[in-house]
Amino acid sequence: MANSVQWTAAAEALLKEIPFFVRPAARKKIEKFAKENGAAEITPEVYQQAKQQFG
């Protein structure tokens, strides 16, 4: 996907802490959050901001 946001290795590691059955939905939400906030890549900081927003 050309329009998908890049993930850093550290952010990918954090994503792996999410149970596998909700991971695809979480990934989409975090990527959407990053795009809406103008982030070019998902870092642990962006991941944490998204996680705080979604609870």
C-alpha distance matrix in Angstrom:
0.0 3.8 5.5 5.5 8.9 10.4 13.1 16.5 18.3 20.9 18.6 17.1 20.8 21.6 19.0 20.7 23.9 22.6 23.8 21.3 21.8 20.6 17.9 14.9 16.4 17.3 13.9 12.6 15.9 15.7 12.3 13.8 16.9 15.5 13.9 17.2 19.2 17.6 16.6 14.2 14.0 15.3 18.8 21.5 23.0 20.1 19.8 23.6 23.6 21.1 23.2 26.3 25.1 24.2 27.3
3.8 0.0 3.8 5.7 8.5 10.1 13.5 16.6 19.0 21.5 19.4 18.5 22.3 23.0 20.8 22.9 26.0 24.9 26.5 24.3 25.0 23.5 20.7 17.9 19.0 19.5 16.0 14.7 17.4 16.8 13.0 14.3 17.1 15.1 13.1 16.4 18.1 15.9 15.1 12.4 13.0 15.2 18.6 21.8 22.8 19.9 20.4 24.1 23.7 21.6 24.2 27.0 25.7 25.4 28.6
5.5 3.8 0.0 3.8 6.6 9.4 12.7 16.0 18.8 20.8 18.2 17.8 21.6 21.8 19.6 22.1 24.8 23.5 25.3 23.5 24.0 22.0 19.4 16.6 17.1 17.4 14.1 12.3 14.5 14.0 10.2 10.9 13.7 11.9 9.5 12.7 14.6 12.7 12.3 10.3 11.3 13.3 16.9 20.0 20.6 17.4 18.1 21.6 20.8 18.7 21.5 24.1 22.5 22.3 25.7
5.5 5.7 3.8 0.0 3.8 6.6 9.4 12.9 15.5 17.4 14.7 14.1 17.9 18.1 15.8 18.3 21.0 19.8 21.8 20.0 20.7 18.8 15.9 13.5 14.3 14.2 10.7 9.6 12.0 11.1 7.4 9.2 11.9 10.1 8.8 12.4 13.9 12.5 11.2 9.4 9.2 10.4 14.0 16.9 17.9 14.8 15.0 18.6 18.3 16.1 18.5 21.4 20.2 19.8 23.0
8.9 8.5 6.6 3.8 0.0 3.8 6.5 9.9 13.0 14.5 11.8 12.0 15.8 15.8 14.1 17.0 19.4 18.7 21.2 20.0 21.1 18.9 15.8 14.1 14.8 13.7 10.3 10.0 11.6 9.6 6.2 8.8 10.3 7.6 7.4 11.2 11.8 10.2 8.1 6.3 5.4 6.8 10.4 13.5 14.4 11.5 12.0 15.7 15.5 13.8 16.4 19.1 18.3 18.4 21.3
10.4 10.1 9.4 6.6 3.8 0.0 3.8 6.7 9.7 11.7 9.8 9.9 13.5 14.2 13.1 15.6 18.3 18.3 20.9 19.7 21.5 19.6 16.1 15.0 16.4 14.9 11.3 12.2 13.9 11.3 8.8 12.0 12.9 9.9 10.7 14.3 14.2 12.5 9.5 7.1 4.6 6.1 8.8 12.1 13.7 11.6 11.9 15.6 16.2 15.0 17.1 20.0 19.9 20.1 22.5
13.1 13.5 12.7 9.4 6.5 3.8 0.0 3.8 6.5 8.1 6.1 6.2 9.8 10.5 9.8 12.3 14.8 15.2 18.1 17.2 19.5 17.6 14.0 13.8 15.4 13.3 10.0 12.0 13.3 10.3 9.0 12.7 13.0 10.4 12.3 15.6 15.0 14.1 10.7 9.2 5.6 4.7 6.5 9.1 11.4 9.9 9.5 13.1 14.4 13.4 14.9 18.0 18.5 18.5 20.5
16.5 16.6 16.0 12.9 9.9 6.7 3.8 0.0 3.8 5.4 5.2 6.2 8.7 10.0 10.6 12.6 14.9 16.2 19.2 18.8 21.5 19.8 16.2 16.7 18.3 15.8 12.9 15.4 16.3 13.0 12.3 15.9 15.6 12.8 15.1 18.1 16.9 15.9 12.2 10.8 7.1 6.1 5.5 7.8 10.6 10.4 10.2 13.2 15.0 14.9 16.0 18.8 20.0 20.3 21.8
18.3 19.0 18.8 15.5 13.0 9.7 6.5 3.8 0.0 3.8 5.5 5.0 6.2 8.8 9.8 10.7 13.2 15.1 17.9 17.4 20.6 19.5 15.8 16.8 19.0 16.5 13.9 17.0 18.1 15.0 14.8 18.6 18.3 16.0 18.4 21.4 20.3 19.6 15.8 14.6 10.9 9.4 8.3 9.1 12.6 13.0 11.8 14.5 17.0 16.9 17.2 20.1 21.7 21.7 22.7
20.9 21.5 20.8 17.4 14.5 11.7 8.1 5.4 3.8 0.0 3.8 5.4 5.1 6.5 8.8 10.1 11.5 13.8 17.0 17.4 20.5 19.0 15.7 17.4 19.0 15.9 14.1 17.3 17.7 14.3 15.1 18.6 17.6 15.6 18.6 21.1 19.6 19.4 15.7 15.3 11.6 9.2 6.9 6.2 9.9 11.1 9.8 11.6 14.6 15.0 14.9 17.5 19.6 19.8 20.3
18.6 19.4 18.2 14.7 11.8 9.8 6.1 5.2 5.5 3.8 0.0 3.8 5.3 5.0 6.3 8.8 10.2 11.6 15.0 15.4 18.0 16.1 12.8 14.3 15.5 12.4 10.5 13.7 13.9 10.5 11.5 14.9 14.0 12.3 15.4 17.8 16.6 16.8 13.3 13.3 9.6 6.5 5.2 4.7 8.3 8.4 6.5 9.1 11.8 11.6 11.7 14.7 16.3 16.3 17.2
17.1 18.5 17.8 14.1 12.0 9.9 6.2 6.2 5.0 5.4 3.8 0.0 3.8 5.4 5.0 6.4 9.1 10.4 13.2 12.8 15.7 14.4 10.8 12.2 14.2 11.7 9.5 13.0 14.1 11.4 11.9 15.6 15.6 14.1 16.8 19.5 18.9 19.0 15.6 15.0 11.3 8.7 8.6 8.5 12.0 11.7 9.3 12.1 14.8 13.8 13.6 17.0 18.4 17.7 18.7
20.8 22.3 21.6 17.9 15.8 13.5 9.8 8.7 6.2 5.1 5.3 3.8 0.0 3.8 5.4 5.2 7.1 9.6 12.4 12.7 16.0 15.2 11.9 14.2 16.2 13.5 12.1 15.8 16.6 13.9 15.2 18.7 18.2 17.0 20.0 22.4 21.6 22.0 18.5 18.2 14.5 11.6 10.4 9.0 12.8 13.4 10.7 12.5 15.8 15.3 14.2 17.4 19.5 18.7 18.9
21.6 23.0 21.8 18.1 15.8 14.2 10.5 10.0 8.8 6.5 5.0 5.4 3.8 0.0 3.8 5.4 5.4 7.5 11.0 12.2 15.1 13.5 10.7 13.4 14.6 11.3 10.8 14.5 14.4 11.8 13.8 16.9 16.0 15.3 18.7 20.5 19.6 20.6 17.3 17.9 14.3 10.9 9.7 7.3 10.7 11.2 8.0 9.2 12.6 12.2 10.7 13.7 16.0 15.3 15.2
19.0 20.8 19.6 15.8 14.1 13.1 9.8 10.6 9.8 8.8 6.3 5.0 5.4 3.8 0.0 3.8 5.3 5.6 8.8 9.3 11.9 10.3 7.1 9.6 11.1 8.2 7.5 11.3 11.7 9.7 11.6 14.7 14.5 14.3 17.2 19.2 19.0 20.0 17.0 17.4 14.0 10.6 10.8 9.4 12.4 11.8 8.3 10.4 13.2 11.6 10.4 14.0 15.5 14.1 14.6
20.7 22.9 22.1 18.3 17.0 15.6 12.3 12.6 10.7 10.1 8.8 6.4 5.2 5.4 3.8 0.0 3.8 5.3 7.3 7.5 11.0 10.5 7.7 10.6 12.8 10.6 10.2 14.0 14.8 13.3 15.0 18.1 18.1 18.0 20.8 22.9 22.7 23.6 20.6 20.6 17.1 14.0 13.9 12.3 15.6 15.4 12.0 13.6 16.8 15.3 13.6 17.0 18.8 17.0 17.1
23.9 26.0 24.8 21.0 19.4 18.3 14.8 14.9 13.2 11.5 10.2 9.1 7.1 5.4 5.3 3.8 0.0 3.8 6.4 8.4 11.4 10.7 8.9 12.5 13.7 11.1 11.9 15.5 15.5 14.1 16.6 19.3 18.7 19.0 22.1 23.7 23.4 24.7 21.8 22.5 19.0 15.5 14.9 12.5 15.4 15.7 12.0 12.6 15.9 14.7 12.2 15.3 17.5 15.7 15.0
22.6 24.9 23.5 19.8 18.7 18.3 15.2 16.2 15.1 13.8 11.6 10.4 9.6 7.5 5.6 5.3 3.8 0.0 3.8 6.2 8.4 7.0 5.8 9.6 10.4 8.1 9.7 13.0 12.9 12.2 14.9 17.2 16.9 17.8 20.7 22.0 22.2 23.9 21.4 22.3 19.1 15.6 15.8 13.8 16.2 15.6 11.8 12.6 15.4 13.4 10.9 14.1 15.7 13.3 12.9
23.8 26.5 25.3 21.8 21.2 20.9 18.1 19.2 17.9 17.0 15.0 13.2 12.4 11.0 8.8 7.3 6.4 3.8 0.0 3.8 5.6 5.8 6.1 9.7 10.8 9.7 11.6 14.5 14.8 14.9 17.4 19.4 19.7 20.8 23.4 24.7 25.3 27.0 24.6 25.3 22.2 18.9 19.4 17.6 20.0 19.3 15.5 16.4 18.9 16.7 14.1 17.2 18.5 15.6 15.1
21.3 24.3 23.5 20.0 20.0 19.7 17.2 18.8 17.4 17.4 15.4 12.8 12.7 12.2 9.3 7.5 8.4 6.2 3.8 0.0 3.8 5.6 5.0 7.7 9.8 9.8 10.8 13.5 14.8 15.1 16.8 19.0 20.0 20.9 23.0 24.7 25.6 26.9 24.6 24.8 21.8 18.9 19.9 18.7 21.4 20.2 16.6 18.2 20.6 18.0 16.1 19.6 20.4 17.5 17.7
21.8 25.0 24.0 20.7 21.1 21.5 19.5 21.5 20.6 20.5 18.0 15.7 16.0 15.1 11.9 11.0 11.4 8.4 5.6 3.8 0.0 3.8 5.7 7.3 8.5 9.6 11.4 13.1 14.3 15.6 17.3 18.8 20.0 21.6 23.3 24.7 26.0 27.6 25.7 26.2 23.5 20.7 22.1 21.0 23.3 21.7 18.2 19.7 21.6 18.6 16.7 20.0 20.3 16.9 17.3
20.6 23.5 22.0 18.8 18.9 19.6 17.6 19.8 19.5 19.0 16.1 14.4 15.2 13.5 10.3 10.5 10.7 7.0 5.8 5.6 3.8 0.0 3.8 5.7 5.6 6.2 8.7 10.3 10.8 12.2 14.3 15.6 16.5 18.3 20.2 21.3 22.6 24.4 22.7 23.5 21.1 18.1 19.6 18.6 20.5 18.6 15.2 16.7 18.2 15.0 13.3 16.5 16.5 13.2 13.9
17.9 20.7 19.4 15.9 15.8 16.1 14.0 16.2 15.8 15.7 12.8 10.8 11.9 10.7 7.1 7.7 8.9 5.8 6.1 5.0 5.7 3.8 0.0 3.8 5.5 5.0 6.0 8.6 9.8 10.3 12.0 14.0 15.0 16.1 18.1 19.8 20.8 22.2 20.1 20.6 17.8 15.0 16.5 15.8 18.0 16.3 12.9 14.9 16.7 13.7 12.4 16.1 16.4 13.6 14.6
14.9 17.9 16.6 13.5 14.1 15.0 13.8 16.7 16.8 17.4 14.3 12.2 14.2 13.4 9.6 10.6 12.5 9.6 9.7 7.7 7.3 5.7 3.8 0.0 3.8 5.5 5.1 6.3 8.7 10.0 10.6 12.3 14.3 15.3 16.6 18.4 20.0 21.1 19.4 19.5 17.3 15.0 17.3 17.4 19.4 17.0 14.2 16.8 17.9 14.6 14.2 17.8 17.4 14.7 16.5
16.4 19.0 17.1 14.3 14.8 16.4 15.4 18.3 19.0 19.0 15.5 14.2 16.2 14.6 11.1 12.8 13.7 10.4 10.8 9.8 8.5 5.6 5.5 3.8 0.0 3.8 5.4 5.2 6.3 8.7 9.9 10.6 12.3 14.3 15.5 16.5 18.4 20.0 18.8 19.6 17.8 15.4 17.8 17.7 19.1 16.4 13.7 15.9 16.4 12.8 12.4 15.7 14.7 11.7 13.9
17.3 19.5 17.4 14.2 13.7 14.9 13.3 15.8 16.5 15.9 12.4 11.7 13.5 11.3 8.2 10.6 11.1 8.1 9.7 9.8 9.6 6.2 5.0 5.5 3.8 0.0 3.8 5.4 5.1 6.1 8.5 9.8 10.4 12.2 14.2 15.3 16.4 18.3 16.6 17.8 15.6 12.7 14.7 14.2 15.5 13.1 10.1 12.1 13.0 9.5 8.9 12.4 12.0 9.3 11.3
13.9 16.0 14.1 10.7 10.3 11.3 10.0 12.9 13.9 14.1 10.5 9.5 12.1 10.8 7.5 10.2 11.9 9.7 11.6 10.8 11.4 8.7 6.0 5.1 5.4 3.8 0.0 3.8 5.5 5.2 6.1 8.5 9.8 10.5 12.3 14.2 15.3 16.4 14.5 14.9 12.6 10.2 12.6 13.0 14.7 12.0 9.5 12.5 13.4 10.2 10.6 14.2 13.8 12.0 14.2
12.6 14.7 12.3 9.6 10.0 12.2 12.0 15.4 17.0 17.3 13.7 13.0 15.8 14.5 11.3 14.0 15.5 13.0 14.5 13.5 13.1 10.3 8.6 6.3 5.2 5.4 3.8 0.0 3.8 5.5 5.1 6.0 8.5 9.8 10.5 12.2 14.2 15.3 14.2 14.8 13.4 11.7 14.7 15.6 16.6 13.4 11.6 14.5 14.4 10.9 12.1 15.3 13.9 12.1 15.0
15.9 17.4 14.5 12.0 11.6 13.9 13.3 16.3 18.1 17.7 13.9 14.1 16.6 14.4 11.7 14.8 15.5 12.9 14.8 14.8 14.3 10.8 9.8 8.7 6.3 5.1 5.5 3.8 0.0 3.8 5.5 5.1 6.1 8.6 10.0 10.5 12.3 14.2 13.5 15.0 13.8 11.7 14.4 14.7 15.0 11.7 10.1 12.3 11.6 7.9 9.2 12.0 10.2 8.5 11.8
15.7 16.8 14.0 11.1 9.6 11.3 10.3 13.0 15.0 14.3 10.5 11.4 13.9 11.8 9.7 13.3 14.1 12.2 14.9 15.1 15.6 12.2 10.3 10.0 8.7 6.1 5.2 5.5 3.8 0.0 3.8 5.4 5.0 6.1 8.7 9.9 10.5 12.2 10.7 12.3 10.6 8.1 10.6 11.1 11.4 8.1 6.6 9.3 9.0 5.7 7.6 10.7 9.7 9.0 11.9
12.3 13.0 10.2 7.4 6.2 8.8 9.0 12.3 14.8 15.1 11.5 11.9 15.2 13.8 11.6 15.0 16.6 14.9 17.4 16.8 17.3 14.3 12.0 10.6 9.9 8.5 6.1 5.1 5.5 3.8 0.0 3.8 5.4 5.0 6.2 8.6 9.9 10.5 9.1 9.9 8.7 7.4 10.9 12.5 13.0 9.4 9.0 12.3 11.7 8.9 11.3 14.2 12.9 12.5 15.6
13.8 14.3 10.9 9.2 8.8 12.0 12.7 15.9 18.6 18.6 14.9 15.6 18.7 16.9 14.7 18.1 19.3 17.2 19.4 19.0 18.8 15.6 14.0 12.3 10.6 9.8 8.5 6.0 5.1 5.4 3.8 0.0 3.8 5.4 5.2 6.1 8.6 9.9 9.9 11.4 11.4 10.5 13.8 15.3 15.0 11.2 11.2 13.8 12.3 9.2 12.1 14.2 12.0 11.7 15.3
16.9 17.1 13.7 11.9 10.3 12.9 13.0 15.6 18.3 17.6 14.0 15.6 18.2 16.0 14.5 18.1 18.7 16.9 19.7 20.0 20.0 16.5 15.0 14.3 12.3 10.4 9.8 8.5 6.1 5.0 5.4 3.8 0.0 3.8 5.5 5.2 6.2 8.7 8.5 11.1 11.0 9.6 12.2 13.3 12.2 8.5 9.0 11.0 8.8 6.2 9.6 11.1 8.9 9.7 13.1
15.5 15.1 11.9 10.1 7.6 9.9 10.4 12.8 16.0 15.6 12.3 14.1 17.0 15.3 14.3 18.0 19.0 17.8 20.8 20.9 21.6 18.3 16.1 15.3 14.3 12.2 10.5 9.8 8.6 6.1 5.0 5.4 3.8 0.0 3.8 5.5 5.2 6.1 4.9 7.4 7.4 6.7 9.6 11.5 10.6 6.8 8.4 11.0 9.2 7.7 11.2 13.0 11.6 12.7 15.8
13.9 13.1 9.5 8.8 7.4 10.7 12.3 15.1 18.4 18.6 15.4 16.8 20.0 18.7 17.2 20.8 22.1 20.7 23.4 23.0 23.3 20.2 18.1 16.6 15.5 14.2 12.3 10.5 10.0 8.7 6.2 5.2 5.5 3.8 0.0 3.8 5.4 5.1 5.8 7.3 8.8 9.5 12.7 15.1 14.2 10.5 12.1 14.8 12.8 11.1 14.6 16.2 14.3 15.2 18.6
17.2 16.4 12.7 12.4 11.2 14.3 15.6 18.1 21.4 21.1 17.8 19.5 22.4 20.5 19.2 22.9 23.7 22.0 24.7 24.7 24.7 21.3 19.8 18.4 16.5 15.3 14.2 12.2 10.5 9.9 8.6 6.1 5.2 5.5 3.8 0.0 3.8 5.6 7.7 10.3 11.9 12.1 14.9 16.7 15.1 11.5 13.3 15.1 12.4 10.8 14.4 15.2 12.7 14.1 17.6
19.2 18.1 14.6 13.9 11.8 14.2 15.0 16.9 20.3 19.6 16.6 18.9 21.6 19.6 19.0 22.7 23.4 22.2 25.3 25.6 26.0 22.6 20.8 20.0 18.4 16.4 15.3 14.2 12.3 10.5 9.9 8.6 6.2 5.2 5.4 3.8 0.0 3.8 5.7 9.1 10.7 10.9 12.9 14.7 12.5 9.3 11.9 13.3 10.3 9.9 13.7 14.1 12.1 14.3 17.4
17.6 15.9 12.7 12.5 10.2 12.5 14.1 15.9 19.6 19.4 16.8 19.0 22.0 20.6 20.0 23.6 24.7 23.9 27.0 26.9 27.6 24.4 22.2 21.1 20.0 18.3 16.4 15.3 14.2 12.2 10.5 9.9 8.7 6.1 5.1 5.6 3.8 0.0 3.8 6.4 9.0 10.5 12.7 15.3 13.5 10.5 13.4 15.4 13.0 12.7 16.5 17.2 15.6 17.6 20.7
16.6 15.1 12.3 11.2 8.1 9.5 10.7 12.2 15.8 15.7 13.3 15.6 18.5 17.3 17.0 20.6 21.8 21.4 24.6 24.6 25.7 22.7 20.1 19.4 18.8 16.6 14.5 14.2 13.5 10.7 9.1 9.9 8.5 4.9 5.8 7.7 5.7 3.8 0.0 3.8 5.5 6.9 9.0 11.9 10.6 7.7 10.7 13.1 11.4 11.4 14.8 16.1 15.2 17.0 19.8
14.2 12.4 10.3 9.4 6.3 7.1 9.2 10.8 14.6 15.3 13.3 15.0 18.2 17.9 17.4 20.6 22.5 22.3 25.3 24.8 26.2 23.5 20.6 19.5 19.6 17.8 14.9 14.8 15.0 12.3 9.9 11.4 11.1 7.4 7.3 10.3 9.1 6.4 3.8 0.0 3.8 7.1 9.4 13.0 12.6 10.1 12.5 15.5 14.5 14.2 17.4 19.2 18.5 19.9 22.6
14.0 13.0 11.3 9.2 5.4 4.6 5.6 7.1 10.9 11.6 9.6 11.3 14.5 14.3 14.0 17.1 19.0 19.1 22.2 21.8 23.5 21.1 17.8 17.3 17.8 15.6 12.6 13.4 13.8 10.6 8.7 11.4 11.0 7.4 8.8 11.9 10.7 9.0 5.5 3.8 0.0 3.8 6.2 9.9 10.4 8.2 9.9 13.2 13.1 12.7 15.4 17.6 17.6 18.6 21.0
15.3 15.2 13.3 10.4 6.8 6.1 4.7 6.1 9.4 9.2 6.5 8.7 11.6 10.9 10.6 14.0 15.5 15.6 18.9 18.9 20.7 18.1 15.0 15.0 15.4 12.7 10.2 11.7 11.7 8.1 7.4 10.5 9.6 6.7 9.5 12.1 10.9 10.5 6.9 7.1 3.8 0.0 3.8 6.8 7.8 5.6 6.3 9.8 10.3 9.8 12.0 14.5 14.9 15.6 17.7
18.8 18.6 16.9 14.0 10.4 8.8 6.5 5.5 8.3 6.9 5.2 8.6 10.4 9.7 10.8 13.9 14.9 15.8 19.4 19.9 22.1 19.6 16.5 17.3 17.8 14.7 12.6 14.7 14.4 10.6 10.9 13.8 12.2 9.6 12.7 14.9 12.9 12.7 9.0 9.4 6.2 3.8 0.0 3.8 5.3 5.2 6.1 8.6 9.9 10.7 12.2 14.3 15.5 16.6 18.0
21.5 21.8 20.0 16.9 13.5 12.1 9.1 7.8 9.1 6.2 4.7 8.5 9.0 7.3 9.4 12.3 12.5 13.8 17.6 18.7 21.0 18.6 15.8 17.4 17.7 14.2 13.0 15.6 14.7 11.1 12.5 15.3 13.3 11.5 15.1 16.7 14.7 15.3 11.9 13.0 9.9 6.8 3.8 0.0 3.8 5.6 4.9 6.1 8.6 9.8 10.3 12.2 14.2 15.2 15.9
23.0 22.8 20.6 17.9 14.4 13.7 11.4 10.6 12.6 9.9 8.3 12.0 12.8 10.7 12.4 15.6 15.4 16.2 20.0 21.4 23.3 20.5 18.0 19.4 19.1 15.5 14.7 16.6 15.0 11.4 13.0 15.0 12.2 10.6 14.2 15.1 12.5 13.5 10.6 12.6 10.4 7.8 5.3 3.8 0.0 3.8 5.4 5.2 6.2 8.7 9.8 10.7 12.5 14.4 15.2
20.1 19.9 17.4 14.8 11.5 11.6 9.9 10.4 13.0 11.1 8.4 11.7 13.4 11.2 11.8 15.4 15.7 15.6 19.3 20.2 21.7 18.6 16.3 17.0 16.4 13.1 12.0 13.4 11.7 8.1 9.4 11.2 8.5 6.8 10.5 11.5 9.3 10.5 7.7 10.1 8.2 5.6 5.2 5.6 3.8 0.0 3.8 5.5 5.1 6.2 8.5 9.9 10.7 12.4 14.1
19.8 20.4 18.1 15.0 12.0 11.9 9.5 10.2 11.8 9.8 6.5 9.3 10.7 8.0 8.3 12.0 12.0 11.8 15.5 16.6 18.2 15.2 12.9 14.2 13.7 10.1 9.5 11.6 10.1 6.6 9.0 11.2 9.0 8.4 12.1 13.3 11.9 13.4 10.7 12.5 9.9 6.3 6.1 4.9 5.4 3.8 0.0 3.8 5.5 5.2 6.1 8.7 10.0 10.7 11.9
23.6 24.1 21.6 18.6 15.7 15.6 13.1 13.2 14.5 11.6 9.1 12.1 12.5 9.2 10.4 13.6 12.6 12.6 16.4 18.2 19.7 16.7 14.9 16.8 15.9 12.1 12.5 14.5 12.3 9.3 12.3 13.8 11.0 11.0 14.8 15.1 13.3 15.4 13.1 15.5 13.2 9.8 8.6 6.1 5.2 5.5 3.8 0.0 3.8 5.4 4.9 6.1 8.6 9.9 10.2
23.6 23.7 20.8 18.3 15.5 16.2 14.4 15.0 17.0 14.6 11.8 14.8 15.8 12.6 13.2 16.8 15.9 15.4 18.9 20.6 21.6 18.2 16.7 17.9 16.4 13.0 13.4 14.4 11.6 9.0 11.7 12.3 8.8 9.2 12.8 12.4 10.3 13.0 11.4 14.5 13.1 10.3 9.9 8.6 6.2 5.1 5.5 3.8 0.0 3.8 5.4 5.2 6.3 8.8 9.9
21.1 21.6 18.7 16.1 13.8 15.0 13.4 14.9 16.9 15.0 11.6 13.8 15.3 12.2 11.6 15.3 14.7 13.4 16.7 18.0 18.6 15.0 13.7 14.6 12.8 9.5 10.2 10.9 7.9 5.7 8.9 9.2 6.2 7.7 11.1 10.8 9.9 12.7 11.4 14.2 12.7 9.8 10.7 9.8 8.7 6.2 5.2 5.4 3.8 0.0 3.8 5.4 5.1 6.3 8.5
23.2 24.2 21.5 18.5 16.4 17.1 14.9 16.0 17.2 14.9 11.7 13.6 14.2 10.7 10.4 13.6 12.2 10.9 14.1 16.1 16.7 13.3 12.4 14.2 12.4 8.9 10.6 12.1 9.2 7.6 11.3 12.1 9.6 11.2 14.6 14.4 13.7 16.5 14.8 17.4 15.4 12.0 12.2 10.3 9.8 8.5 6.1 4.9 5.4 3.8 0.0 3.8 5.4 5.2 5.8
26.3 27.0 24.1 21.4 19.1 20.0 18.0 18.8 20.1 17.5 14.7 17.0 17.4 13.7 14.0 17.0 15.3 14.1 17.2 19.6 20.0 16.5 16.1 17.8 15.7 12.4 14.2 15.3 12.0 10.7 14.2 14.2 11.1 13.0 16.2 15.2 14.1 17.2 16.1 19.2 17.6 14.5 14.3 12.2 10.7 9.9 8.7 6.1 5.2 5.4 3.8 0.0 3.8 5.5 5.1
25.1 25.7 22.5 20.2 18.3 19.9 18.5 20.0 21.7 19.6 16.3 18.4 19.5 16.0 15.5 18.8 17.5 15.7 18.5 20.4 20.3 16.5 16.4 17.4 14.7 12.0 13.8 13.9 10.2 9.7 12.9 12.0 8.9 11.6 14.3 12.7 12.1 15.6 15.2 18.5 17.6 14.9 15.5 14.2 12.5 10.7 10.0 8.6 6.3 5.1 5.4 3.8 0.0 3.8 5.6
24.2 25.4 22.3 19.8 18.4 20.1 18.5 20.3 21.7 19.8 16.3 17.7 18.7 15.3 14.1 17.0 15.7 13.3 15.6 17.5 16.9 13.2 13.6 14.7 11.7 9.3 12.0 12.1 8.5 9.0 12.5 11.7 9.7 12.7 15.2 14.1 14.3 17.6 17.0 19.9 18.6 15.6 16.6 15.2 14.4 12.4 10.7 9.9 8.8 6.3 5.2 5.5 3.8 0.0 3.8
27.3 28.6 25.7 23.0 21.3 22.5 20.5 21.8 22.7 20.3 17.2 18.7 18.9 15.2 14.6 17.1 15.0 12.9 15.1 17.7 17.3 13.9 14.6 16.5 13.9 11.3 14.2 15.0 11.8 11.9 15.6 15.3 13.1 15.8 18.6 17.6 17.4 20.7 19.8 22.6 21.0 17.7 18.0 15.9 15.2 14.1 11.9 10.2 9.9 8.5 5.8 5.1 5.6 3.8 0.0
